[in-house]
Structure formats: C-alpha cells, structure tokens
Amino acid sequence: MIALAIAGNDLFAVSDCELKRPAPSYTLDTVRQFKSEYGPSTSVHWLVGTDTVPDLVHWHKIRELIDACNLTTMQRAGYPPPDFDRFEPLWGPKRVEKLKRNVVETPRIDISSTEVRRRLAAGEDVSGMLHPDVIAYIRRRGLYR
C-alpha cells in the first residue's frame, strides 16, 4: 500500500529490509544499513509522530540512534509540541538540541489509522484520507471489513 501511495514520486522509496532481518529488528540497525548502502555522509531522517516521543526512552540504544541519524518529529493533531527538555538528564544537552532542531511543523490533520480502519469496516467514504490507488487495493482484497 505504501508503494501505491508513493508511486510516481521519485523522492520516496519503500524498503523491506526490516522484514528481511531476523527479529528483533531495531531502528538503529536500519539506519546503519542505510548509511552503509548509501554512504556515511547520507543524511538519514527517521520520522516519528509527536505521540511517539514519550516512548523514545524505551527504544533500543536511543542515544546511538540520535547520534546516527536525524530523529525527526512530525507534529500530530491532538498532541502538544514535544517536550525534549525532560530528556536532557538522560541524553545530554547536545542530543536534546538536535531533537529540537528536527521538529517538523505539519498541517494538523486529525486523521488516525484507527479512524480510517473504522470507516473502511463500516463502508464509509475514505477518499479524503487515502490515496485512490490504496483505496482500490483495499477494496479488491476485501481488507478491513
């Protein structure tokens, strides 16, 4: 479905490297693999939603991950801006500043995957929420009924 949603946009690509890697698959391993494949000077941005920020303390080798890539936080409707200052005692001021620099203001569209699945199950319209090719794929395969 992701491949369908980004088809025709050369700025995006889908990778299945995490699916091919034996479990558990960690984000840091993926970032390192991309740097190995595309060169050490490649700037990797790992996107997370604001709702994920409180859970970052539980991520595998989070300090190394912050150092290895640009952990970029996307603003999300219904959530306050991320509060990275509380992590300074854990991760240090340089990492916290890096996280603060990598916050992306996005349109606050209040759409959740839970709501999309609910609408699909109810047979409701999702045309403003999903790419038309993705909707067609879901319908052809009878997903989310």
N, CA, C and O atoms as CSV, one atom per row, in Angstrom:
chain,resi,resn,atom,element,x,y,z
A,1,MET,N,N,0.821,-1.195,0.000
A,1,MET,CA,C,0.000,0.000,0.000
A,1,MET,C,C,0.866,1.261,0.000
A,1,MET,O,O,0.517,2.269,-0.613
A,2,ILE,N,N,1.991,1.185,0.692
A,2,ILE,CA,C,2.896,2.338,0.678
A,2,ILE,C,C,3.438,2.555,-0.723
A,2,ILE,O,O,3.503,3.690,-1.194
A,3,ALA,N,N,3.826,1.487,-1.389
A,3,ALA,CA,C,4.335,1.600,-2.764
A,3,ALA,C,C,3.294,2.253,-3.665
A,3,ALA,O,O,3.642,3.075,-4.513
A,4,LEU,N,N,2.038,1.903,-3.496
A,4,LEU,CA,C,0.974,2.515,-4.294
A,4,LEU,C,C,0.831,3.996,-3.969
A,4,LEU,O,O,0.638,4.813,-4.869
A,5,ALA,N,N,0.922,4.341,-2.709
A,5,ALA,CA,C,0.742,5.727,-2.281
A,5,ALA,C,C,1.855,6.646,-2.775
A,5,ALA,O,O,1.617,7.834,-2.992
A,6,ILE,N,N,3.075,6.116,-2.960
A,6,ILE,CA,C,4.196,6.969,-3.364
A,6,ILE,C,C,4.589,6.783,-4.827
A,6,ILE,O,O,5.533,7.414,-5.303
A,7,ALA,N,N,3.870,5.924,-5.539
A,7,ALA,CA,C,4.200,5.673,-6.954
A,7,ALA,C,C,4.253,6.992,-7.723
A,7,ALA,O,O,3.393,7.859,-7.570
A,8,GLY,N,N,5.271,7.115,-8.539
A,8,GLY,CA,C,5.419,8.323,-9.348
A,8,GLY,C,C,6.146,9.451,-8.646
A,8,GLY,O,O,6.401,10.484,-9.266
A,9,ASN,N,N,6.488,9.295,-7.381
A,9,ASN,CA,C,7.228,10.320,-6.653
A,9,ASN,C,C,8.631,9.794,-6.386
A,9,ASN,O,O,8.835,8.968,-5.496
A,10,ASP,N,N,9.590,10.275,-7.158
A,10,ASP,CA,C,10.967,9.785,-7.070
A,10,ASP,C,C,11.683,10.189,-5.774
A,10,ASP,O,O,12.796,9.732,-5.514
A,11,LEU,N,N,11.052,11.036,-4.968
A,11,LEU,CA,C,11.671,11.450,-3.715
A,11,LEU,C,C,11.487,10.414,-2.608
A,11,LEU,O,O,12.097,10.523,-1.545
A,12,PHE,N,N,10.642,9.406,-2.859
A,12,PHE,CA,C,10.365,8.388,-1.856
A,12,PHE,C,C,10.674,7.004,-2.401
A,12,PHE,O,O,10.630,6.771,-3.609
A,13,ALA,N,N,10.987,6.093,-1.496
A,13,ALA,CA,C,11.213,4.695,-1.853
A,13,ALA,C,C,10.767,3.828,-0.688
A,13,ALA,O,O,10.782,4.257,0.465
A,14,VAL,N,N,10.374,2.614,-1.002
A,14,VAL,CA,C,9.963,1.655,0.015
A,14,VAL,C,C,11.108,0.667,0.225
A,14,VAL,O,O,11.722,0.204,-0.736
A,15,SER,N,N,11.388,0.352,1.478
A,15,SER,CA,C,12.394,-0.647,1.806
A,15,SER,C,C,11.750,-1.740,2.651
A,15,SER,O,O,10.972,-1.462,3.564
A,16,ASP,N,N,12.084,-2.971,2.334
A,16,ASP,CA,C,11.587,-4.091,3.128
A,16,ASP,C,C,12.714,-4.726,3.963
A,16,ASP,O,O,12.605,-5.872,4.397
A,17,CYS,N,N,13.785,-3.970,4.176
A,17,CYS,CA,C,14.949,-4.522,4.878
A,17,CYS,C,C,14.595,-4.988,6.285
A,17,CYS,O,O,15.162,-5.970,6.764
A,18,GLU,N,N,13.677,-4.312,6.953
A,18,GLU,CA,C,13.314,-4.730,8.303
A,18,GLU,C,C,12.530,-6.039,8.292
A,18,GLU,O,O,12.601,-6.818,9.243
A,19,LEU,N,N,11.791,-6.275,7.226
A,19,LEU,CA,C,11.045,-7.527,7.114
A,19,LEU,C,C,11.983,-8.704,6.848
A,19,LEU,O,O,11.706,-9.835,7.248
A,20,LYS,N,N,13.079,-8.427,6.176
A,20,LYS,CA,C,14.048,-9.481,5.836
A,20,LYS,C,C,15.014,-9.790,6.973
A,20,LYS,O,O,15.635,-10.853,6.997
A,21,ARG,N,N,15.138,-8.866,7.906
A,21,ARG,CA,C,16.079,-9.038,9.006
A,21,ARG,C,C,15.445,-9.918,10.088
A,21,ARG,O,O,14.253,-9.791,10.367
A,22,PRO,N,N,16.234,-10.808,10.699
A,22,PRO,CA,C,15.670,-11.635,11.780
A,22,PRO,C,C,15.230,-10.761,12.956
A,22,PRO,O,O,15.852,-9.737,13.238
A,23,ALA,N,N,14.189,-11.155,13.620
A,23,ALA,CA,C,13.682,-10.406,14.771
A,23,ALA,C,C,14.632,-10.577,15.954
A,23,ALA,O,O,15.265,-11.626,16.079
A,24,PRO,N,N,14.745,-9.595,16.805
A,24,PRO,CA,C,14.100,-8.299,16.685
A,24,PRO,C,C,14.862,-7.391,15.719
A,24,PRO,O,O,16.083,-7.487,15.589
A,25,SER,N,N,14.133,-6.523,15.055
A,25,SER,CA,C,14.725,-5.569,14.126
A,25,SER,C,C,14.666,-4.189,14.777
A,25,SER,O,O,13.591,-3.694,15.114
A,26,TYR,N,N,15.818,-3.588,14.945
A,26,TYR,CA,C,15.887,-2.294,15.619
A,26,TYR,C,C,16.102,-1.162,14.615
A,26,TYR,O,O,16.757,-1.335,13.587
A,27,THR,N,N,15.538,-0.010,14.938
A,27,THR,CA,C,15.680,1.170,14.094
A,27,THR,C,C,17.147,1.496,13.853
A,27,THR,O,O,17.534,1.830,12.734
A,28,LEU,N,N,17.958,1.401,14.886
A,28,LEU,CA,C,19.391,1.704,14.743
A,28,LEU,C,C,20.033,0.813,13.695
A,28,LEU,O,O,20.868,1.281,12.921
A,29,ASP,N,N,19.663,-0.460,13.653
A,29,ASP,CA,C,20.204,-1.379,12.642
A,29,ASP,C,C,19.822,-0.921,11.240
A,29,ASP,O,O,20.633,-0.985,10.317
A,30,THR,N,N,18.592,-0.461,11.085
A,30,THR,CA,C,18.113,0.009,9.780
A,30,THR,C,C,18.862,1.263,9.360
A,30,THR,O,O,19.289,1.372,8.210
A,31,VAL,N,N,19.024,2.202,10.267
A,31,VAL,CA,C,19.765,3.434,9.964
A,31,VAL,C,C,21.194,3.087,9.554
A,31,VAL,O,O,21.711,3.636,8.581
A,32,ARG,N,N,21.823,2.192,10.281
A,32,ARG,CA,C,23.200,1.790,9.942
A,32,ARG,C,C,23.253,1.110,8.580
A,32,ARG,O,O,24.195,1.324,7.816
A,33,GLN,N,N,22.261,0.304,8.274
A,33,GLN,CA,C,22.220,-0.356,6.970
A,33,GLN,C,C,22.089,0.675,5.852
A,33,GLN,O,O,22.786,0.581,4.842
A,34,PHE,N,N,21.203,1.657,6.021
A,34,PHE,CA,C,21.040,2.702,5.002
A,34,PHE,C,C,22.334,3.490,4.820
A,34,PHE,O,O,22.707,3.805,3.690
A,35,LYS,N,N,23.023,3.812,5.910
A,35,LYS,CA,C,24.287,4.544,5.808
A,35,LYS,C,C,25.342,3.696,5.091
A,35,LYS,O,O,26.159,4.222,4.336
A,36,SER,N,N,25.320,2.404,5.328
A,36,SER,CA,C,26.252,1.507,4.663
A,36,SER,C,C,25.955,1.435,3.163
A,36,SER,O,O,26.868,1.463,2.337
A,37,GLU,N,N,24.686,1.345,2.828
A,37,GLU,CA,C,24.276,1.234,1.421
A,37,GLU,C,C,24.458,2.530,0.644
A,37,GLU,O,O,24.880,2.509,-0.512
A,38,TYR,N,N,24.142,3.654,1.272
A,38,TYR,CA,C,24.115,4.931,0.558
A,38,TYR,C,C,25.294,5.838,0.875
A,38,TYR,O,O,25.404,6.930,0.316
A,39,GLY,N,N,26.170,5.400,1.763
A,39,GLY,CA,C,27.364,6.175,2.097
A,39,GLY,C,C,27.229,6.848,3.449
A,39,GLY,O,O,26.137,7.254,3.847
A,40,PRO,N,N,28.349,6.963,4.154
A,40,PRO,CA,C,28.326,7.506,5.519
A,40,PRO,C,C,27.902,8.975,5.588
A,40,PRO,O,O,27.467,9.439,6.642
A,41,SER,N,N,28.021,9.708,4.484
A,41,SER,CA,C,27.626,11.116,4.512
A,41,SER,C,C,26.132,11.311,4.227
A,41,SER,O,O,25.631,12.435,4.245
A,42,THR,N,N,25.434,10.212,3.966
A,42,THR,CA,C,23.993,10.289,3.709
A,42,THR,C,C,23.272,10.759,4.960
A,42,THR,O,O,23.514,10.256,6.057
A,43,SER,N,N,22.386,11.724,4.786
A,43,SER,CA,C,21.601,12.245,5.899
A,43,SER,C,C,20.305,11.438,6.002
A,43,SER,O,O,19.422,11.546,5.151
A,44,VAL,N,N,20.210,10.635,7.051
A,44,VAL,CA,C,19.021,9.816,7.265
A,44,VAL,C,C,18.107,10.532,8.255
A,44,VAL,O,O,18.528,10.905,9.350
A,45,HIS,N,N,16.856,10.716,7.854
A,45,HIS,CA,C,15.838,11.280,8.742
A,45,HIS,C,C,14.857,10.175,9.080
A,45,HIS,O,O,14.198,9.627,8.196
A,46,TRP,N,N,14.761,9.848,10.356
A,46,TRP,CA,C,13.813,8.833,10.804
A,46,TRP,C,C,12.623,9.587,11.387
A,46,TRP,O,O,12.750,10.269,12.404
A,47,LEU,N,N,11.472,9.463,10.742
A,47,LEU,CA,C,10.298,10.227,11.130
A,47,LEU,C,C,9.491,9.506,12.197
A,47,LEU,O,O,9.199,8.315,12.085
A,48,VAL,N,N,9.141,10.252,13.231
A,48,VAL,CA,C,8.250,9.751,14.274
A,48,VAL,C,C,7.186,10.808,14.535
A,48,VAL,O,O,7.408,11.996,14.301
A,49,GLY,N,N,6.046,10.373,15.014
A,49,GLY,CA,C,4.995,11.316,15.392
A,49,GLY,C,C,5.217,11.818,16.801
A,49,GLY,O,O,5.890,11.170,17.603
A,50,THR,N,N,4.654,12.967,17.099
A,50,THR,CA,C,4.764,13.541,18.435
A,50,THR,C,C,4.287,12.562,19.501
A,50,THR,O,O,4.800,12.555,20.619
A,51,ASP,N,N,3.303,11.736,19.151
A,51,ASP,CA,C,2.769,10.767,20.109
A,51,ASP,C,C,3.791,9.707,20.506
A,51,ASP,O,O,3.619,9.038,21.525
A,52,THR,N,N,4.846,9.546,19.721
A,52,THR,CA,C,5.888,8.544,19.986
A,52,THR,C,C,6.953,9.047,20.959
A,52,THR,O,O,7.637,8.242,21.591
A,53,VAL,N,N,7.100,10.356,21.086
A,53,VAL,CA,C,8.197,10.946,21.861
A,53,VAL,C,C,8.299,10.385,23.287
A,53,VAL,O,O,9.409,10.066,23.714
A,54,PRO,N,N,7.208,10.250,24.039
A,54,PRO,CA,C,7.365,9.705,25.401
A,54,PRO,C,C,7.941,8.285,25.436
A,54,PRO,O,O,8.557,7.891,26.427
A,55,ASP,N,N,7.746,7.528,24.375
A,55,ASP,CA,C,8.232,6.147,24.335
A,55,ASP,C,C,9.694,6.026,23.909
A,55,ASP,O,O,10.268,4.941,24.004
A,56,LEU,N,N,10.302,7.101,23.447
A,56,LEU,CA,C,11.685,7.030,22.962
A,56,LEU,C,C,12.659,6.524,24.023
A,56,LEU,O,O,13.676,5.915,23.692
A,57,VAL,N,N,12.357,6.770,25.278
A,57,VAL,CA,C,13.251,6.295,26.355
A,57,VAL,C,C,13.369,4.783,26.356
A,57,VAL,O,O,14.330,4.240,26.901
A,58,HIS,N,N,12.412,4.095,25.759
A,58,HIS,CA,C,12.415,2.632,25.724
A,58,HIS,C,C,13.017,2.067,24.441
A,58,HIS,O,O,13.143,0.850,24.306
A,59,TRP,N,N,13.392,2.933,23.494
A,59,TRP,CA,C,13.924,2.467,22.221
A,59,TRP,C,C,15.337,1.905,22.424
A,59,TRP,O,O,16.098,2.376,23.269
A,60,HIS,N,N,15.655,0.900,21.636
A,60,HIS,CA,C,16.956,0.241,21.666
A,60,HIS,C,C,18.069,1.241,21.332
A,60,HIS,O,O,18.051,1.867,20.272
A,61,LYS,N,N,19.023,1.384,22.231
A,61,LYS,CA,C,20.203,2.246,22.045
A,61,LYS,C,C,19.817,3.623,21.492
A,61,LYS,O,O,20.348,4.077,20.479
A,62,ILE,N,N,18.880,4.269,22.184
A,62,ILE,CA,C,18.337,5.546,21.712
A,62,ILE,C,C,19.427,6.622,21.579
A,62,ILE,O,O,19.372,7.428,20.650
A,63,ARG,N,N,20.395,6.650,22.467
A,63,ARG,CA,C,21.456,7.661,22.352
A,63,ARG,C,C,22.231,7.493,21.038
A,63,ARG,O,O,22.506,8.464,20.334
A,64,GLU,N,N,22.573,6.247,20.729
A,64,GLU,CA,C,23.290,5.973,19.483
A,64,GLU,C,C,22.426,6.306,18.266
A,64,GLU,O,O,22.926,6.796,17.254
A,65,LEU,N,N,21.137,6.039,18.376
A,65,LEU,CA,C,20.228,6.354,17.275
A,65,LEU,C,C,20.171,7.858,17.022
A,65,LEU,O,O,20.229,8.297,15.874
A,66,ILE,N,N,20.058,8.642,18.080
A,66,ILE,CA,C,20.032,10.107,17.937
A,66,ILE,C,C,21.327,10.590,17.288
A,66,ILE,O,O,21.308,11.512,16.473
A,67,ASP,N,N,22.453,9.969,17.649
A,67,ASP,CA,C,23.738,10.344,17.075
A,67,ASP,C,C,23.860,9.914,15.609
A,67,ASP,O,O,24.499,10.600,14.810
A,68,ALA,N,N,23.252,8.788,15.260
A,68,ALA,CA,C,23.431,8.197,13.927
A,68,ALA,C,C,22.545,8.800,12.849
A,68,ALA,O,O,22.858,8.702,11.662
A,69,CYS,N,N,21.439,9.423,13.250
A,69,CYS,CA,C,20.511,9.956,12.243
A,69,CYS,C,C,19.848,11.222,12.762
A,69,CYS,O,O,20.137,11.696,13.861
A,70,ASN,N,N,18.969,11.746,11.956
A,70,ASN,CA,C,18.141,12.866,12.374
A,70,ASN,C,C,16.789,12.293,12.771
A,70,ASN,O,O,15.936,12.031,11.923
A,71,LEU,N,N,16.609,12.104,14.064
A,71,LEU,CA,C,15.335,11.622,14.566
A,71,LEU,C,C,14.385,12.808,14.489
A,71,LEU,O,O,14.440,13.719,15.315
A,72,THR,N,N,13.519,12.785,13.492
A,72,THR,CA,C,12.694,13.934,13.146
A,72,THR,C,C,11.267,13.717,13.620
A,72,THR,O,O,10.630,12.721,13.278
A,73,THR,N,N,10.775,14.657,14.409
A,73,THR,CA,C,9.442,14.548,14.978
A,73,THR,C,C,8.446,15.358,14.160
A,73,THR,O,O,8.631,16.552,13.922
A,74,MET,N,N,7.390,14.680,13.737
A,74,MET,CA,C,6.317,15.322,12.987
A,74,MET,C,C,5.213,15.702,13.976
A,74,MET,O,O,4.769,14.873,14.771
A,75,GLN,N,N,4.777,16.958,13.919
A,75,GLN,CA,C,3.664,17.380,14.767
A,75,GLN,C,C,2.429,16.583,14.396
A,75,GLN,O,O,2.242,16.238,13.229
A,76,ARG,N,N,1.586,16.287,15.369
A,76,ARG,CA,C,0.396,15.487,15.126
A,76,ARG,C,C,-0.805,16.135,15.814
A,76,ARG,O,O,-0.712,16.593,16.953
A,77,ALA,N,N,-1.919,16.165,15.114
A,77,ALA,CA,C,-3.134,16.748,15.674
A,77,ALA,C,C,-3.490,16.058,16.981
A,77,ALA,O,O,-3.382,14.838,17.108
A,78,GLY,N,N,-3.916,16.859,17.949
A,78,GLY,CA,C,-4.331,16.314,19.230
A,78,GLY,C,C,-3.204,16.114,20.223
A,78,GLY,O,O,-3.438,15.653,21.341
A,79,TYR,N,N,-1.981,16.453,19.833
A,79,TYR,CA,C,-0.839,16.294,20.724
A,79,TYR,C,C,-0.104,17.614,20.865
A,79,TYR,O,O,0.042,18.357,19.895
A,80,PRO,N,N,0.362,17.908,22.082
A,80,PRO,CA,C,1.139,19.142,22.258
A,80,PRO,C,C,2.507,19.003,21.588
A,80,PRO,O,O,2.928,17.893,21.262
A,81,PRO,N,N,3.190,20.111,21.384
A,81,PRO,CA,C,4.550,20.028,20.840
A,81,PRO,C,C,5.414,19.156,21.758
A,81,PRO,O,O,5.180,19.107,22.965
A,82,PRO,N,N,6.402,18.474,21.196
A,82,PRO,CA,C,7.220,17.587,22.022
A,82,PRO,C,C,8.034,18.351,23.063
A,82,PRO,O,O,8.526,19.447,22.796
A,83,ASP,N,N,8.169,17.767,24.237
A,83,ASP,CA,C,8.955,18.346,25.323
A,83,ASP,C,C,10.230,17.516,25.478
A,83,ASP,O,O,10.264,16.536,26.222
A,84,PHE,N,N,11.266,17.925,24.764
A,84,PHE,CA,C,12.518,17.179,24.813
A,84,PHE,C,C,13.381,17.547,26.017
A,84,PHE,O,O,14.274,16.789,26.395
A,85,ASP,N,N,13.114,18.715,26.625
A,85,ASP,CA,C,13.939,19.158,27.754
A,85,ASP,C,C,13.971,18.135,28.883
A,85,ASP,O,O,14.979,18.012,29.578
A,86,ARG,N,N,12.893,17.412,29.069
A,86,ARG,CA,C,12.836,16.436,30.171
A,86,ARG,C,C,13.835,15.285,29.987
A,86,ARG,O,O,14.138,14.560,30.935
A,87,PHE,N,N,14.347,15.126,28.745
A,87,PHE,CA,C,15.285,14.046,28.468
A,87,PHE,C,C,16.751,14.469,28.619
A,87,PHE,O,O,17.652,13.641,28.484
A,88,GLU,N,N,16.985,15.730,28.893
A,88,GLU,CA,C,18.363,16.215,28.971
A,88,GLU,C,C,19.202,15.449,29.997
A,88,GLU,O,O,20.357,15.137,29.706
A,89,PRO,N,N,18.674,15.134,31.183
A,89,PRO,CA,C,19.490,14.355,32.126
A,89,PRO,C,C,19.848,12.956,31.603
A,89,PRO,O,O,20.870,12.393,31.998
A,90,LEU,N,N,19.029,12.401,30.732
A,90,LEU,CA,C,19.270,11.061,30.194
A,90,LEU,C,C,20.186,11.076,28.978
A,90,LEU,O,O,21.059,10.218,28.845
A,91,TRP,N,N,19.994,12.042,28.095
A,91,TRP,CA,C,20.653,12.020,26.785
A,91,TRP,C,C,21.663,13.138,26.587
A,91,TRP,O,O,22.450,13.094,25.642
A,92,GLY,N,N,21.656,14.132,27.452
A,92,GLY,CA,C,22.597,15.241,27.347
A,92,GLY,C,C,22.059,16.379,26.501
A,92,GLY,O,O,21.161,16.186,25.681
A,93,PRO,N,N,22.617,17.573,26.706
A,93,PRO,CA,C,22.110,18.772,26.026
A,93,PRO,C,C,22.299,18.763,24.512
A,93,PRO,O,O,21.450,19.291,23.794
A,94,LYS,N,N,23.392,18.177,24.002
A,94,LYS,CA,C,23.620,18.178,22.549
A,94,LYS,C,C,22.564,17.343,21.828
A,94,LYS,O,O,22.066,17.750,20.777
A,95,ARG,N,N,22.225,16.205,22.370
A,95,ARG,CA,C,21.209,15.356,21.738
A,95,ARG,C,C,19.831,16.023,21.805
A,95,ARG,O,O,19.063,15.987,20.844
A,96,VAL,N,N,19.537,16.626,22.948
A,96,VAL,CA,C,18.246,17.308,23.093
A,96,VAL,C,C,18.142,18.464,22.099
A,96,VAL,O,O,17.091,18.659,21.489
A,97,GLU,N,N,19.208,19.222,21.932
A,97,GLU,CA,C,19.192,20.318,20.950
A,97,GLU,C,C,19.001,19.782,19.535
A,97,GLU,O,O,18.275,20.376,18.738
A,98,LYS,N,N,19.645,18.671,19.225
A,98,LYS,CA,C,19.483,18.056,17.897
A,98,LYS,C,C,18.027,17.652,17.683
A,98,LYS,O,O,17.474,17.886,16.608
A,99,LEU,N,N,17.403,17.052,18.686
A,99,LEU,CA,C,15.994,16.672,18.576
A,99,LEU,C,C,15.103,17.895,18.364
A,99,LEU,O,O,14.165,17.856,17.568
A,100,LYS,N,N,15.397,18.961,19.069
A,100,LYS,CA,C,14.607,20.194,18.940
A,100,LYS,C,C,14.734,20.794,17.539
A,100,LYS,O,O,13.767,21.344,17.013
A,101,ARG,N,N,15.918,20.692,16.933
A,101,ARG,CA,C,16.127,21.224,15.576
A,101,ARG,C,C,15.357,20.410,14.533
A,101,ARG,O,O,15.059,20.911,13.448
A,102,ASN,N,N,15.038,19.165,14.860
A,102,ASN,CA,C,14.413,18.271,13.903
A,102,ASN,C,C,12.925,18.034,14.200
A,102,ASN,O,O,12.440,16.904,14.143
A,103,VAL,N,N,12.226,19.107,14.511
A,103,VAL,CA,C,10.773,19.048,14.668
A,103,VAL,C,C,10.173,19.700,13.433
A,103,VAL,O,O,10.523,20.826,13.082
A,104,VAL,N,N,9.276,18.992,12.783
A,104,VAL,CA,C,8.678,19.477,11.550
A,104,VAL,C,C,7.227,19.882,11.812
A,104,VAL,O,O,6.408,19.078,12.257
A,105,GLU,N,N,6.940,21.119,11.529
A,105,GLU,CA,C,5.556,21.599,11.627
A,105,GLU,C,C,4.812,21.108,10.395
A,105,GLU,O,O,5.192,21.424,9.268
A,106,THR,N,N,3.778,20.354,10.604
A,106,THR,CA,C,2.970,19.841,9.502
A,106,THR,C,C,1.534,20.308,9.691
A,106,THR,O,O,1.142,20.693,10.792
A,107,PRO,N,N,0.759,20.274,8.631
A,107,PRO,CA,C,-0.661,20.591,8.822
A,107,PRO,C,C,-1.248,19.621,9.841
A,107,PRO,O,O,-1.014,18.415,9.759
A,108,ARG,N,N,-1.984,20.127,10.768
A,108,ARG,CA,C,-2.553,19.299,11.831
A,108,ARG,C,C,-3.848,18.649,11.342
A,108,ARG,O,O,-4.949,19.103,11.654
A,109,ILE,N,N,-3.689,17.592,10.582
A,109,ILE,CA,C,-4.823,16.862,10.040
A,109,ILE,C,C,-5.194,15.780,11.039
A,109,ILE,O,O,-4.383,14.907,11.349
A,110,ASP,N,N,-6.405,15.836,11.535
A,110,ASP,CA,C,-6.834,14.903,12.572
A,110,ASP,C,C,-7.358,13.621,11.947
A,110,ASP,O,O,-8.563,13.371,11.927
A,111,ILE,N,N,-6.431,12.806,11.435
A,111,ILE,CA,C,-6.774,11.514,10.846
A,111,ILE,C,C,-5.904,10.469,11.529
A,111,ILE,O,O,-4.682,10.605,11.591
A,112,SER,N,N,-6.541,9.436,12.035
A,112,SER,CA,C,-5.784,8.347,12.648
A,112,SER,C,C,-6.033,7.066,11.870
A,112,SER,O,O,-7.063,6.916,11.213
A,113,SER,N,N,-5.088,6.151,11.949
A,113,SER,CA,C,-5.256,4.870,11.270
A,113,SER,C,C,-6.449,4.110,11.853
A,113,SER,O,O,-7.134,3.376,11.141
A,114,THR,N,N,-6.688,4.292,13.135
A,114,THR,CA,C,-7.852,3.651,13.763
A,114,THR,C,C,-9.143,4.141,13.131
A,114,THR,O,O,-10.045,3.349,12.859
A,115,GLU,N,N,-9.234,5.444,12.898
A,115,GLU,CA,C,-10.444,6.010,12.283
A,115,GLU,C,C,-10.584,5.556,10.835
A,115,GLU,O,O,-11.694,5.270,10.386
A,116,VAL,N,N,-9.490,5.487,10.106
A,116,VAL,CA,C,-9.538,5.016,8.723
A,116,VAL,C,C,-10.048,3.578,8.683
A,116,VAL,O,O,-10.927,3.251,7.885
A,117,ARG,N,N,-9.502,2.723,9.536
A,117,ARG,CA,C,-9.952,1.319,9.569
A,117,ARG,C,C,-11.415,1.210,9.981
A,117,ARG,O,O,-12.152,0.386,9.439
A,118,ARG,N,N,-11.840,2.030,10.932
A,118,ARG,CA,C,-13.243,2.010,11.359
A,118,ARG,C,C,-14.163,2.371,10.201
A,118,ARG,O,O,-15.183,1.721,9.972
A,119,ARG,N,N,-13.784,3.422,9.476
A,119,ARG,CA,C,-14.605,3.854,8.325
A,119,ARG,C,C,-14.644,2.790,7.239
A,119,ARG,O,O,-15.695,2.530,6.653
A,120,LEU,N,N,-13.508,2.181,6.975
A,120,LEU,CA,C,-13.472,1.121,5.962
A,120,LEU,C,C,-14.371,-0.038,6.374
A,120,LEU,O,O,-15.114,-0.572,5.551
A,121,ALA,N,N,-14.307,-0.428,7.643
A,121,ALA,CA,C,-15.124,-1.535,8.137
A,121,ALA,C,C,-16.612,-1.215,8.042
A,121,ALA,O,O,-17.434,-2.102,7.814
A,122,ALA,N,N,-16.952,0.070,8.221
A,122,ALA,CA,C,-18.353,0.493,8.173
A,122,ALA,C,C,-18.812,0.811,6.753
A,122,ALA,O,O,-19.975,1.145,6.528
A,123,GLY,N,N,-17.892,0.705,5.802
A,123,GLY,CA,C,-18.251,1.016,4.414
A,123,GLY,C,C,-18.381,2.501,4.138
A,123,GLY,O,O,-19.013,2.899,3.160
A,124,GLU,N,N,-17.791,3.319,4.987
A,124,GLU,CA,C,-17.863,4.771,4.834
A,124,GLU,C,C,-16.784,5.272,3.883
A,124,GLU,O,O,-15.827,4.560,3.579
A,125,ASP,N,N,-16.952,6.494,3.425
A,125,ASP,CA,C,-16.031,7.116,2.475
A,125,ASP,C,C,-14.702,7.462,3.151
A,125,ASP,O,O,-14.686,8.037,4.239
A,126,VAL,N,N,-13.600,7.110,2.507
A,126,VAL,CA,C,-12.258,7.447,2.995
A,126,VAL,C,C,-11.451,8.162,1.907
A,126,VAL,O,O,-10.224,8.233,1.972
A,127,SER,N,N,-12.155,8.683,0.919
A,127,SER,CA,C,-11.455,9.267,-0.233
A,127,SER,C,C,-10.574,10.454,0.134
A,127,SER,O,O,-9.588,10.705,-0.559
A,128,GLY,N,N,-10.883,11.180,1.175
A,128,GLY,CA,C,-10.038,12.297,1.584
A,128,GLY,C,C,-8.916,11.879,2.515
A,128,GLY,O,O,-8.117,12.708,2.950
A,129,MET,N,N,-8.859,10.577,2.821
A,129,MET,CA,C,-7.877,10.093,3.792
A,129,MET,C,C,-6.792,9.222,3.179
A,129,MET,O,O,-5.684,9.147,3.711
A,130,LEU,N,N,-7.096,8.564,2.071
A,130,LEU,CA,C,-6.155,7.634,1.454
A,130,LEU,C,C,-6.010,7.919,-0.033
A,130,LEU,O,O,-6.914,8.457,-0.671
A,131,HIS,N,N,-4.862,7.549,-0.566
A,131,HIS,CA,C,-4.619,7.658,-1.999
A,131,HIS,C,C,-5.624,6.760,-2.728
A,131,HIS,O,O,-5.910,5.657,-2.263
A,132,PRO,N,N,-6.158,7.216,-3.856
A,132,PRO,CA,C,-7.152,6.408,-4.596
A,132,PRO,C,C,-6.675,4.998,-4.941
A,132,PRO,O,O,-7.464,4.054,-4.896
A,133,ASP,N,N,-5.400,4.842,-5.284
A,133,ASP,CA,C,-4.886,3.508,-5.605
A,133,ASP,C,C,-4.861,2.599,-4.377
A,133,ASP,O,O,-5.039,1.386,-4.491
A,134,VAL,N,N,-4.641,3.190,-3.211
A,134,VAL,CA,C,-4.647,2.415,-1.971
A,134,VAL,C,C,-6.078,1.975,-1.652
A,134,VAL,O,O,-6.301,0.840,-1.231
A,135,ILE,N,N,-7.029,2.859,-1.850
A,135,ILE,CA,C,-8.442,2.502,-1.630
A,135,ILE,C,C,-8.839,1.356,-2.560
A,135,ILE,O,O,-9.498,0.407,-2.135
A,136,ALA,N,N,-8.444,1.447,-3.806
A,136,ALA,CA,C,-8.779,0.390,-4.770
A,136,ALA,C,C,-8.154,-0.942,-4.350
A,136,ALA,O,O,-8.797,-1.985,-4.457
A,137,TYR,N,N,-6.929,-0.915,-3.883
A,137,TYR,CA,C,-6.239,-2.119,-3.418
A,137,TYR,C,C,-7.002,-2.744,-2.244
A,137,TYR,O,O,-7.245,-3.950,-2.224
A,138,ILE,N,N,-7.371,-1.921,-1.281
A,138,ILE,CA,C,-8.106,-2.399,-0.102
A,138,ILE,C,C,-9.431,-3.030,-0.511
A,138,ILE,O,O,-9.799,-4.092,-0.009
A,139,ARG,N,N,-10.140,-2.381,-1.415
A,139,ARG,CA,C,-11.433,-2.908,-1.864
A,139,ARG,C,C,-11.276,-4.221,-2.623
A,139,ARG,O,O,-12.046,-5.159,-2.415
A,140,ARG,N,N,-10.282,-4.287,-3.498
A,140,ARG,CA,C,-10.046,-5.524,-4.276
A,140,ARG,C,C,-9.768,-6.712,-3.360
A,140,ARG,O,O,-10.186,-7.834,-3.645
A,141,ARG,N,N,-9.076,-6.468,-2.284
A,141,ARG,CA,C,-8.677,-7.556,-1.397
A,141,ARG,C,C,-9.607,-7.739,-0.200
A,141,ARG,O,O,-9.401,-8.636,0.617
A,142,GLY,N,N,-10.621,-6.898,-0.099
A,142,GLY,CA,C,-11.582,-7.023,0.997
A,142,GLY,C,C,-10.977,-6.798,2.367
A,142,GLY,O,O,-11.370,-7.446,3.337
A,143,LEU,N,N,-10.023,-5.885,2.453
A,143,LEU,CA,C,-9.345,-5.624,3.729
A,143,LEU,C,C,-10.188,-4.750,4.645
A,143,LEU,O,O,-11.027,-3.976,4.184
A,144,TYR,N,N,-9.961,-4.881,5.926
A,144,TYR,CA,C,-10.563,-4.051,6.994
A,144,TYR,C,C,-12.074,-4.150,7.061
A,144,TYR,O,O,-12.732,-3.188,7.456
A,145,ARG,N,N,-12.630,-5.266,6.692
A,145,ARG,CA,C,-14.092,-5.429,6.794
A,145,ARG,C,C,-14.506,-5.745,8.199
A,145,ARG,O,O,-15.696,-5.913,8.469
